[in-house]
Amino acid sequence: MALRVLTGVLNDRGSKYAVSGGPARDRAGAEALRAELLRRKKFAKATHNSWALLPSSGDPVKADDSEAGAGMVILRMLEREGLHDHMVIVTRWFGGTHLGGDRFRHVQDCVRHYLAQRGAGD
């Protein structure tokens, strides 16, 4: 699999963010990419690994991983970008301070960073 991992994307009040992604055609492909990411101990220990996938055929899939609403934020950004068959995962290591609504902005910033890097690398 072609999992791309970008670490050190964002830090805020002790919370650290990373973003990852790769090609996936359906939920099974998304779960396989997620499993590949979680084989890395650092990511397995993360507080949240929220993700979304917009398949060319079938319904969109997403998971918040206890970061309520994060999967939908990622999904909406994939829809706006028109990026099908590509999963994006935003990882957060909680730093002890609740971020409130800023966490949604951080998820968006991570996805934007991923999309910019993806465009530069392709």
C-alpha positions in Angstrom: 0.0 0.0 0.0 1.1 3.6 -0.6 0.5 5.1 2.8 1.9 8.6 3.0 2.5 9.9 6.6 3.2 13.5 7.4 4.2 14.1 11.1 4.7 17.3 13.0 2.0 19.1 11.1 0.6 21.1 13.9 1.0 21.7 17.7 -1.5 23.6 19.9 -1.6 23.7 23.7 0.2 20.4 24.0 -1.8 18.5 21.4 0.2 17.3 18.4 -1.3 16.5 14.9 -0.2 14.4 12.0 -2.0 13.6 8.7 -1.8 10.4 6.6 -3.5 9.0 3.6 -3.4 6.8 0.6 -5.5 5.2 -2.1 -8.5 3.2 -1.1 -11.6 2.2 -3.0 -13.9 1.1 -0.2 -14.3 0.6 3.5 -12.2 -2.6 3.4 -9.4 -0.6 1.7 -9.7 2.2 4.2 -9.5 -0.3 7.1 -6.4 -1.9 5.6 -4.7 1.6 5.3 -5.7 2.4 8.9 -4.4 -1.0 10.1 -1.1 -0.2 8.3 -0.8 3.1 10.1 -1.6 1.6 13.4 1.2 -0.9 13.1 3.4 2.1 13.9 3.4 2.2 17.7 3.4 6.0 17.8 0.1 6.1 15.9 -1.5 3.2 17.7 -1.0 5.1 21.0 -2.5 8.3 19.6 -5.7 9.6 21.2 -7.6 10.0 17.9 -7.1 8.7 14.3 -10.1 10.2 12.5 -10.6 9.5 8.9 -12.8 9.7 5.8 -13.0 8.2 2.3 -15.1 9.3 -0.7 -15.4 6.2 -2.9 -16.1 6.6 -6.6 -18.9 4.0 -6.2 -20.8 3.5 -3.0 -21.5 5.7 0.0 -18.9 7.8 1.7 -17.3 6.3 4.9 -15.9 8.1 7.9 -14.9 7.5 11.5 -14.4 10.1 14.3 -12.4 7.8 16.6 -13.9 9.7 19.6 -13.1 13.1 18.1 -16.7 14.0 17.5 -17.3 15.5 14.1 -13.8 15.2 12.8 -14.6 12.5 10.2 -17.3 14.7 8.7 -14.9 17.6 8.5 -12.5 15.4 6.6 -15.2 14.0 4.3 -16.5 17.5 3.4 -13.0 18.6 2.5 -12.6 15.5 0.3 -16.0 16.3 -1.4 -15.0 19.9 -2.0 -11.7 18.8 -3.5 -13.4 16.1 -5.6 -10.9 13.5 -4.3 -12.3 10.1 -4.7 -10.8 6.7 -3.8 -8.3 8.3 -1.4 -8.5 8.1 2.4 -7.2 10.8 4.7 -6.5 10.2 8.4 -5.9 13.0 10.9 -4.1 11.9 14.0 -4.1 13.8 17.3 -2.2 13.1 20.5 -4.1 14.9 23.2 -1.9 17.3 25.2 -4.1 17.8 28.3 -5.9 21.0 27.3 -9.3 20.9 25.6 -9.2 22.8 22.3 -12.9 23.4 21.9 -13.9 24.5 18.3 -10.2 25.0 17.4 -9.9 21.3 16.9 -12.1 21.5 13.8 -9.8 24.2 12.4 -6.8 22.0 13.1 -8.4 19.0 11.3 -9.0 21.3 8.3 -5.4 22.6 8.5 -4.1 19.1 8.5 -6.2 18.0 5.5 -5.1 21.2 3.6 -1.5 20.4 4.4 -1.9 16.8 3.2 -3.6 17.9 0.0 -0.9 20.5 -0.7 1.8 17.9 -0.2 0.0 15.3 -2.3 -0.3 17.8 -5.1 3.4 18.6 -4.9 4.4 15.0 -4.8 2.3 13.7 -7.7 
